[in-house]
Amino acid sequence: MENTPVLKWALLIGLPILCLIMYKVILRIFFGVVIVPEDRIGLVTKKFVLFGKQELPEGRILATHGEAGFQAQTLAPGVYFWKWMWQYAITFQPFTIIPTGKIGLVLAKDGAELPTGSILARKVACDTFQDTVAFLESGGCKGRQTGIITPGSYRINTFIFEVEITDMVSIPENAVGIVTTLEGQALETGAIAGKTIQAHNNFQDVDAFLEKGGYKGLQEQVILAGSYFINPWFAKMEIVRMTEIAIGHVGVVISFVGSDGVDISGVEFKHGNIVAKGTKGVWAEPLGPGKYPINPYIMKVELVPTTNLVLNWASARSEAHQLDKNLSTITVRSKDGFTFNLDVSQIIHIPTTEAPKVIARFGNMSNLVTQVLEPTIGNYFRNSAQGSDVISFLTSRKERQNAAKEHIGQVLDQYNVFGVDTLIGDIVPPESLMKTLTDRKIAEEQKVTYETQRQAQETRQSLEKETAVAEMQKEIVKADQGVLIAERIADASVKKATGDANSVRLQANAESDRMKLLASGEAEKVRLLARAEADRTEWSAKAEAEKISLTGKAEAEKILAIGQSSAESYKLAVEAMGGENFTKLKVMEAIGSQHIRIMPDVLIGGGEGANGPISGLLGLKLLEEISNKQTTIPNASPSADSASK
């Protein structure tokens, strides 16, 4: 009895707590309640049927009308009653989520059988595979579905549908998508690609493509840059770069699809068909520079340069276009049996209007080079070399180049190609022949050098002669001037005319002598110097003689005038002084002017005394010694003599 209150309180408190904790179990057991969370769906499996049809129809795995088994109808998030646990098994399944940039491919495990020849089940109205009952009742087929699931969240019944997530198709810039479909009707006989079908949204709407009669296999239509919801079970995608035609080129289109075109090349062109754009064959209208979304499996674009194209027959040089990468230096043999190499460059031009004809004839530019240019140019120079020896070939290079240009231009014109120019590059003759030519050239150059040196020596000699003549001319002029001066001093008035005449004559002689000296050299120089010296001496002598003559005559006249004057003076003096006095005066003047001694230096007399004569002799001897001594002293003055005395 004591435990009764405790039990009572335990029941009052514990029972509500227990119910609160076990409410889901209680609801599930007693009321058949199922609570589906907001991020789940409920997949229902019915264990048995109390009333009605128990078994599923033959071939079916999902129940759509309450049969026992997997139920087509799913439970969305929410609360459901009367789903007794002994009759229903509920499995919670997360939503099917397709991320951004992905698509969901659906494989149905239940439904109608696929038609024979089909690999994909057509799409039916089923709310993007969320309404399984509608899918089955609308005739949805089992297997891979044409319909896809785009990014998002979906309530997919995984009892029937398997979802495979894959990437969207992305076409980058400057690229195109080449499509090959795996479903559709078979290609027509002779066709290599399915014709373009409209209104299928770039192969994203598979059912529209199939309903409009789309073909399986390679498609003519391409997909441009972008992202697409394309079912990879329906179409395979190959990404290729756009066809780019550079500036200076055109693209000649060779189409492998389309209707058979009518040849519009004309009757003169017999090397292939040129057709209109959109038909099968070589299109008459080439593509200009730019980028084009071309399917390379159904169309081929051959690039043809429309600017001048240079091709080199040289082993060590190749242009950027690489059309001449297989061309090499041409080896030829001359008429005299020598083998030598030469490099050749050929410049060609293909007009835009002629580009389709070139491609129709040769297929591509490489074939034009190998089939026409290479044999034409190689054979021309081989034939040209065989008709000439090596030396003639080397010396007539310009003429042969012009002839090659004309001949090759005529040949290329037949192939719708314009030959702009033919240029001969390096010519490499045999080494032995080159040594002979080099030695000959060196000898010729040495000969020219020697001749130049000889002319320089002759010029130097001529210069020296001219210099000598000029130097002599100065002497001649100086002598002439001396003569003229002497003549003017002697007789200015008389000799002036003579001097002018002589000057003219001497100048004429000097000019004549100069011309002669130019031819005769050093001998003429000596002769002219001698002659000039003789002429100078002659005229100097004449001038001196004339000067002496005139001077003597003047002195004589002077003496005569002085004499006459003196005589007249003496006459007057005599008359004034008398003859005797005048004579005495003149004698005294003569004695004074001549310093005549009147008194002797030593006077020896015969006076008294025994030593008188001897003393006189001794004085005379002493005077003689003093005179001798004075002669040895030039600067001794008379005063010294007198002093000694």
C-alpha positions in Angstrom: 0.0 0.0 0.0 2.9 2.3 0.7 4.1 2.0 -2.9 0.8 3.0 -4.4 1.4 6.8 -4.2 4.8 6.4 -5.7 3.5 4.4 -8.6 0.8 6.8 -9.1 3.2 9.7 -9.3 5.5 7.7 -11.5 2.7 7.0 -13.9 1.5 10.6 -13.9 4.9 12.0 -14.7 6.6 9.2 -16.7 3.7 8.3 -19.0 3.6 11.7 -20.7 7.4 11.8 -20.9 7.4 8.4 -22.5 4.7 9.3 -24.9 6.6 12.4 -25.8 9.7 10.4 -26.5 7.9 7.5 -28.3 5.3 9.5 -30.2 6.4 8.5 -33.6 6.4 4.9 -32.7 3.0 5.2 -31.1 1.6 7.1 -34.1 3.1 4.7 -36.5 1.7 1.7 -34.7 -1.7 2.8 -33.6 -2.5 5.3 -36.4 -0.3 4.3 -39.3 1.2 7.8 -39.5 4.2 8.4 -41.8 6.0 11.7 -41.6 8.1 12.5 -44.7 10.8 15.1 -44.0 11.0 18.2 -46.2 14.2 17.0 -48.0 13.1 13.5 -48.6 10.5 11.5 -50.6 8.9 8.3 -49.5 9.2 5.2 -51.6 6.3 2.9 -50.8 6.4 -0.9 -50.9 3.0 -2.6 -50.4 3.4 -5.9 -48.8 -0.1 -7.3 -49.4 -3.6 -6.3 -50.5 -6.6 -6.8 -48.2 -9.1 -6.3 -50.9 -8.8 -6.2 -54.7 -6.1 -7.4 -57.2 -3.0 -8.8 -55.6 -0.6 -9.4 -58.5 1.0 -6.9 -60.9 0.4 -7.1 -64.7 2.8 -9.3 -66.6 6.1 -7.6 -67.3 5.5 -4.8 -64.8 7.6 -4.1 -61.7 5.7 -1.1 -60.3 2.1 -1.0 -59.2 -0.1 1.8 -60.4 -3.5 0.6 -59.1 -2.8 -0.5 -55.6 -1.3 -3.9 -56.4 1.2 -5.4 -54.0 4.8 -4.5 -54.7 6.7 -1.4 -55.4 4.3 1.5 -55.8 4.6 4.0 -58.6 3.2 6.8 -56.5 5.8 8.3 -54.1 5.1 10.2 -50.9 6.0 13.9 -51.0 7.1 15.7 -47.8 4.2 15.7 -45.3 2.1 13.6 -42.9 0.3 10.5 -44.1 -2.2 8.3 -42.1 -3.2 4.7 -42.3 0.1 3.5 -43.7 0.3 0.6 -41.3 3.7 -0.7 -40.8 2.6 -4.3 -41.2 1.2 -3.5 -44.7 3.5 -0.8 -46.0 7.3 -0.4 -46.0 8.3 3.2 -46.4 11.8 4.1 -47.6 13.0 7.7 -47.4 15.0 8.8 -50.4 16.8 12.1 -50.8 15.8 14.4 -53.7 17.7 13.9 -56.9 19.8 17.0 -57.3 21.4 17.9 -60.7 24.2 20.5 -60.1 24.7 23.5 -62.3 26.6 22.6 -65.4 25.4 19.1 -65.3 22.5 17.1 -66.8 20.7 14.0 -65.7 20.4 11.0 -68.0 17.4 8.8 -67.2 17.2 5.0 -67.5 13.7 3.6 -66.9 13.4 0.1 -65.5 9.7 -0.3 -66.2 7.4 0.7 -69.0 6.5 -0.4 -72.5 9.0 -2.2 -74.7 11.1 -0.1 -77.1 10.2 -0.3 -80.8 12.4 -2.4 -82.9 15.5 -0.5 -84.1 15.2 2.2 -81.4 17.8 2.6 -78.7 16.1 5.5 -76.9 12.6 5.7 -75.4 10.6 8.8 -76.5 9.7 11.4 -74.0 6.2 11.4 -72.5 4.4 13.9 -70.2 5.5 12.9 -66.7 6.6 16.1 -65.0 10.3 15.5 -65.8 10.1 11.9 -64.6 8.6 12.9 -61.2 5.1 11.5 -62.0 5.8 7.8 -62.4 2.1 6.9 -62.8 1.8 9.3 -65.7 5.0 7.9 -67.3 3.7 4.4 -67.2 0.1 5.2 -68.2 1.2 7.5 -71.0 3.2 4.8 -72.7 6.6 5.5 -71.5 9.1 2.9 -72.5 11.8 1.2 -70.5 15.4 1.8 -71.2 17.4 4.9 -71.9 15.3 8.0 -72.3 15.5 10.8 -74.9 14.4 13.2 -72.2 17.0 14.6 -69.8 16.8 16.3 -66.4 18.2 19.8 -66.3 20.0 21.3 -63.2 17.6 21.4 -60.2 16.0 19.2 -57.4 13.6 16.5 -58.4 11.4 13.8 -56.6 12.5 10.9 -58.7 11.2 7.4 -57.9 14.4 5.4 -57.9 12.5 2.1 -58.0 11.9 2.8 -61.7 14.4 5.5 -62.7 18.2 5.5 -62.5 19.7 8.9 -63.0 23.2 9.3 -64.3 24.8 12.8 -64.0 27.1 14.0 -66.7 28.5 17.2 -68.0 26.8 19.6 -70.3 28.3 20.1 -73.8 30.4 23.2 -74.0 31.8 24.5 -77.3 34.7 27.0 -76.7 35.2 30.2 -78.8 36.6 29.8 -82.3 35.4 26.2 -82.4 32.5 24.2 -83.7 30.8 21.0 -82.6 30.6 18.2 -85.1 27.5 16.1 -84.2 27.0 12.4 -84.8 23.6 11.1 -83.8 22.9 7.6 -82.6 19.2 7.6 -83.2 17.1 8.4 -86.2 16.3 7.0 -89.6 19.1 5.5 -91.7 21.0 7.8 -94.2 20.0 7.8 -97.8 22.0 5.7 -100.2 25.1 7.6 -101.2 24.8 10.1 -98.4 27.6 10.6 -95.9 25.8 12.9 -93.5 22.3 13.7 -92.4 20.5 16.7 -93.9 19.9 19.7 -91.8 16.7 19.5 -89.7 15.1 22.6 -88.4 13.6 23.4 -85.0 15.3 21.0 -82.7 17.2 23.6 -80.7 20.7 22.5 -81.7 20.0 18.8 -81.0 18.8 19.5 -77.5 15.2 18.5 -78.3 15.8 14.9 -79.4 12.1 14.1 -79.9 11.6 17.1 -82.2 14.6 16.0 -84.3 13.3 12.5 -84.6 9.7 13.6 -85.3 10.9 15.7 -88.2 12.8 12.8 -89.8 16.3 13.3 -88.5 18.9 10.9 -89.7 21.3 9.0 -87.6 25.0 9.3 -88.2 27.2 12.3 -89.1 25.2 15.5 -89.4 25.7 18.4 -91.8 24.7 20.9 -89.2 27.3 22.0 -86.7 27.0 23.7 -83.3 28.6 27.0 -82.5 30.3 28.1 -79.3 28.1 27.8 -76.2 26.8 25.4 -73.6 24.1 22.9 -74.6 21.9 20.2 -72.9 22.7 17.5 -75.3 21.9 13.9 -74.4 25.2 12.0 -75.0 23.1 8.8 -75.4 21.7 10.5 -78.5 24.6 12.4 -80.0 28.3 12.3 -79.8 30.2 15.6 -80.0 33.6 16.3 -81.5 35.0 19.8 -81.1 37.2 21.2 -83.9 38.5 24.6 -84.6 36.8 27.0 -87.0 38.2 27.1 -90.5 40.3 30.3 -90.6 41.2 31.9 -93.9 44.1 34.3 -93.4 44.4 37.7 -95.2 46.0 37.2 -98.6 44.3 33.8 -99.1 40.9 32.5 -100.3 39.3 29.3 -99.3 38.1 27.1 -102.2 35.3 24.9 -100.9 35.0 21.3 -101.9 31.6 20.0 -100.8 31.0 16.3 -100.4 27.2 16.8 -99.7 24.3 18.4 -101.5 22.7 17.9 -104.8 24.7 17.3 -107.9 25.6 20.8 -109.2 25.7 21.9 -112.8 29.2 22.6 -114.2 29.6 26.4 -114.7 33.3 26.4 -115.6 32.7 26.6 -119.3 33.6 24.4 -122.3 37.2 25.5 -122.3 37.9 24.1 -118.8 38.0 20.3 -119.1 39.7 19.4 -115.8 36.8 19.2 -113.4 33.4 20.6 -112.5 33.0 24.0 -110.9 29.5 24.2 -109.3 27.4 26.8 -107.5 27.5 27.3 -103.8 25.5 24.8 -101.8 25.9 21.9 -104.2 28.3 19.0 -104.4 31.7 19.7 -105.9 34.1 22.6 -106.1 32.3 25.9 -105.5 32.9 28.6 -108.0 32.7 31.3 -105.2 35.7 30.9 -102.9 35.5 32.1 -99.3 37.3 35.3 -98.4 39.5 36.0 -95.3 37.7 35.2 -92.0 36.5 32.4 -89.8 33.9 29.9 -90.9 32.0 27.2 -88.9 32.6 24.4 -91.4 32.2 20.7 -90.8 35.5 19.3 -92.1 33.9 15.9 -92.6 31.5 17.1 -95.3 33.4 20.0 -96.7 37.1 20.6 -97.4 38.5 24.0 -97.7 41.7 24.4 -99.7 43.7 27.6 -98.9 45.0 29.3 -102.0 47.3 32.3 -101.6 46.2 35.3 -103.7 49.3 37.4 -103.0 52.6 36.7 -104.8 53.9 33.3 -103.7 57.7 32.6 -103.7 58.9 29.0 -104.2 62.6 28.3 -103.6 64.6 25.5 -105.3 67.3 25.8 -102.6 68.2 23.2 -100.1 69.0 25.7 -97.3 66.0 27.9 -97.7 62.2 27.4 -97.4 59.3 29.9 -97.1 56.8 30.0 -94.2 54.1 28.4 -96.4 56.2 25.2 -96.6 55.0 24.5 -100.1 58.7 24.4 -101.2 60.0 22.3 -98.3 60.6 19.3 -100.6 62.2 21.4 -103.3 66.0 21.3 -103.5 68.9 22.9 -105.4 68.8 22.0 -109.1 71.8 20.0 -110.3 72.5 20.5 -114.1 75.2 19.3 -116.5 76.8 21.6 -119.1 77.7 20.9 -122.7 81.3 20.6 -121.8 80.6 17.9 -119.2 80.7 19.9 -115.9 78.1 19.3 -113.2 77.1 22.3 -111.1 74.3 23.4 -108.9 72.1 26.5 -109.1 69.3 27.9 -106.8 66.1 29.2 -108.4 63.2 31.2 -107.0 59.9 31.3 -108.8 57.3 33.9 -108.0 53.7 33.0 -109.0 50.3 34.6 -108.5 46.9 32.9 -108.5 44.0 35.4 -109.1 40.9 34.9 -106.8 38.7 34.0 -109.8 41.1 31.4 -110.9 41.6 29.7 -107.5 38.7 27.2 -107.9 40.0 26.1 -111.3 43.4 25.5 -109.8 41.9 23.4 -107.0 39.6 21.6 -109.4 42.6 20.7 -111.6 45.2 19.7 -108.9 43.2 19.2 -105.7 45.6 21.4 -103.6 48.5 23.7 -103.8 51.0 21.0 -103.0 50.0 19.0 -106.1 50.4 22.2 -108.2 54.0 22.4 -107.0 54.9 18.8 -107.5 53.0 18.2 -110.7 53.7 21.4 -112.6 56.2 23.8 -111.1 58.8 21.3 -110.0 59.2 19.4 -113.3 58.7 22.5 -115.4 61.4 24.6 -113.8 63.9 21.7 -113.2 63.7 20.4 -116.8 64.0 23.9 -118.2 67.2 24.7 -116.5 68.7 21.2 -117.2 67.9 21.6 -120.9 69.3 25.2 -120.9 72.5 24.1 -119.2 73.1 21.2 -121.7 73.1 23.7 -124.6 75.9 25.8 -123.1 79.3 25.5 -121.4 79.7 26.6 -117.8 81.5 29.8 -118.6 78.8 30.9 -121.1 76.1 30.0 -118.6 77.7 32.1 -115.9 78.3 35.1 -118.2 74.8 35.0 -119.7 72.9 34.7 -116.4 70.7 37.8 -117.0 69.6 36.6 -120.5 68.9 33.1 -119.3 66.8 34.5 -116.4 64.7 36.5 -118.8 64.3 33.6 -121.1 63.3 31.3 -118.2 60.7 33.9 -117.0 59.1 34.1 -120.5 59.0 30.3 -121.0 57.8 29.3 -117.6 55.2 32.1 -117.7 53.7 30.7 -120.8 53.6 27.2 -119.3 52.0 28.3 -116.1 49.4 30.3 -118.0 48.0 27.1 -119.3 47.3 26.0 -115.7 45.5 29.3 -114.7 48.6 30.5 -112.8 50.4 33.7 -113.5 54.2 33.5 -113.5 55.4 36.8 -112.0 59.1 36.3 -112.2 61.9 33.6 -112.4 65.1 34.4 -110.5 68.4 32.6 -110.6 70.1 32.6 -107.3 73.5 31.1 -106.4 75.3 29.3 -109.2 78.0 26.9 -107.8 80.3 25.8 -110.7 82.9 23.0 -110.2 85.7 23.9 -107.8 88.4 23.1 -110.4 86.8 25.4 -112.9 86.3 28.1 -110.3 90.0 28.0 -109.5 90.9 28.5 -113.2 88.5 31.4 -113.4 89.8 32.9 -110.2 93.4 32.7 -111.4 92.5 34.3 -114.7 90.6 37.0 -113.0 93.5 37.7 -110.6 95.9 37.9 -113.6 93.5 40.3 -115.3 93.3 42.5 -112.2 97.0 42.5 -111.8 97.4 43.6 -115.4 95.0 46.4 -114.8 96.9 47.3 -111.6 100.2 47.4 -113.5 98.7 49.5 -116.3 97.3 51.9 -113.7 100.7 52.1 -112.0 102.4 52.8 -115.3 99.9 55.6 -116.1 100.5 56.9 -112.6 104.3 57.0 -113.3 103.8 58.7 -116.6 101.6 61.3 -114.9 104.2 61.8 -112.2 106.9 62.3 -114.9 104.7 64.7 -116.7 104.1 66.5 -113.5 107.8 66.7 -112.7 108.5 68.0 -116.2 105.8 70.6 -115.8 107.3 71.6 -112.4 110.8 71.9 -114.0 109.5 74.0 -116.8 107.7 76.2 -114.3 110.8 76.6 -112.2 112.9 77.4 -115.4 110.2 79.9 -116.4 110.8 81.8 -113.2 114.5 82.0 -114.0 113.8 83.1 -117.5 111.4 85.7 -116.3 113.9 86.8 -113.7 116.6 87.1 -116.4 114.3 88.9 -118.7 113.4 91.3 -116.0 117.2 91.9 -115.3 117.8 92.6 -118.9 114.8 95.0 -119.1 116.1 96.7 -115.9 119.6 97.0 -117.4 118.2 98.3 -120.7 116.0 100.9 -118.9 119.0 102.0 -116.8 121.2 102.3 -120.0 118.8 103.8 -122.3 115.1 103.9 -121.1 113.7 105.5 -124.2 115.8 103.6 -126.8 115.8 100.2 -125.2 112.2 100.1 -124.1 111.0 99.1 -127.6 113.8 96.7 -128.0 113.1 95.2 -124.6 109.4 94.7 -125.4 110.3 93.0 -128.6 112.8 90.8 -126.9 110.3 90.1 -124.1 107.7 88.9 -126.7 110.3 86.9 -128.5 111.6 85.3 -125.3 108.1 84.5 -124.1 107.3 82.9 -127.4 110.6 81.0 -127.2 109.8 80.0 -123.7 106.4 78.7 -124.6 107.9 76.9 -127.5 110.6 75.5 -125.3 108.0 74.5 -122.7 106.1 72.5 -125.3 109.3 70.9 -126.5 110.3 70.1 -123.0 107.1 68.2 -122.5 108.3 65.8 -125.2 112.0 65.8 -124.8 112.3 65.7 -121.0 115.5 66.3 -119.1 117.7 67.1 -122.2 115.4 69.9 -123.2 115.6 71.2 -119.6 119.4 71.4 -119.8 119.3 73.0 -123.3 116.8 75.6 -122.3 118.7 76.4 -119.1 121.9 76.9 -121.2 120.1 79.0 -123.7 118.5 81.1 -121.1 121.8 81.6 -119.4 123.4 82.5 -122.7 120.7 85.0 -123.5 121.0 86.4 -120.0 124.8 86.7 -120.3 124.5 88.3 -123.8 122.0 90.9 -122.7 123.9 91.6 -119.5 127.1 92.1 -121.5 125.3 94.4 -123.9 123.8 96.3 -121.0 127.2 96.5 -119.2 129.0 97.6 -122.4 126.4 100.2 -123.0 126.7 101.3 -119.4 130.5 101.6 -119.7 130.3 103.5 -123.0 127.8 105.9 -121.6 129.8 106.3 -118.3 133.1 106.9 -120.2 131.5 109.4 -122.4 130.0 111.2 -119.5 133.4 111.1 -117.6 135.1 112.5 -120.6 132.6 115.3 -120.9 133.0 115.9 -117.2 136.7 116.1 -117.4 136.5 118.3 -120.4 134.1 120.6 -118.7 136.3 120.7 -115.6 139.4 121.3 -117.7 137.7 124.1 -119.6 136.6 125.5 -116.3 140.1 125.2 -114.7 141.7 126.7 -117.8 139.3 129.6 -117.7 140.0 130.0 -113.9 143.8 129.8 -114.4 143.5 132.4 -117.2 141.7 134.8 -115.0 144.1 134.1 -112.1 147.1 134.7 -114.2 145.7 138.0 -115.5 144.9 139.0 -111.9 148.1 137.8 -110.2 150.6 137.7 -112.8 152.2 134.7 -114.3 155.1 134.3 -111.8 153.0 134.8 -108.7 150.4 132.4 -110.0 153.1 129.8 -110.6 154.5 130.1 -107.1 150.9 129.8 -105.7 150.2 126.6 -107.6 153.6 125.1 -106.5 152.8 125.8 -102.9 149.4 124.3 -103.3 150.9 121.2 -104.8 153.5 120.9 -102.0 150.7 121.3 -99.5 148.3 118.9 -101.1 151.0 116.3 -101.8 152.6 116.6 -98.4 156.0 117.1 -100.0 158.8 117.6 -97.4 160.9 120.6 -98.0 163.4 119.8 -95.2 165.2 116.4 -95.1 164.8 114.0 -92.1 168.6 113.8 -91.6 171.0 116.4 -92.5 174.6 115.4 -92.6 176.9 118.2 -92.8 180.7 118.6 -92.9 181.0 120.8 -89.9 183.6 120.9 -87.3 184.6 118.1 -85.1 186.0 114.7 -85.7 182.7 112.8 -85.3 180.5 114.9 -87.6 180.2 112.5 -90.5 180.0 109.5 -88.3 177.2 111.0 -86.3 175.3 111.7 -89.4 175.6 108.2 -90.6 174.5 106.8 -87.3 171.4 109.1 -87.3 170.6 107.9 -90.8 170.8 104.3 -89.7 168.6 104.9 -86.7 166.0 106.6 -88.9 165.9 103.6 -91.2 165.3 101.2 -88.3 162.5 103.4 -87.0 160.9 103.4 -90.5 161.0 99.6 -90.7 159.4 99.3 -87.3 156.6 101.7 -88.2 155.7 99.5 -91.3 155.0 96.6 -89.0 152.5 98.7 -87.0 149.7 99.8 -89.5 147.9 102.0 -87.0 151.0 104.1 -86.1 150.3 107.7 -86.6 152.6 110.4 -88.1 152.7 112.0 -84.7 154.5 108.9 -83.4 157.1 109.2 -86.2 157.7 112.8 -85.4 157.9 111.9 -81.8 160.5 109.3 -82.5 162.5 111.7 -84.4 
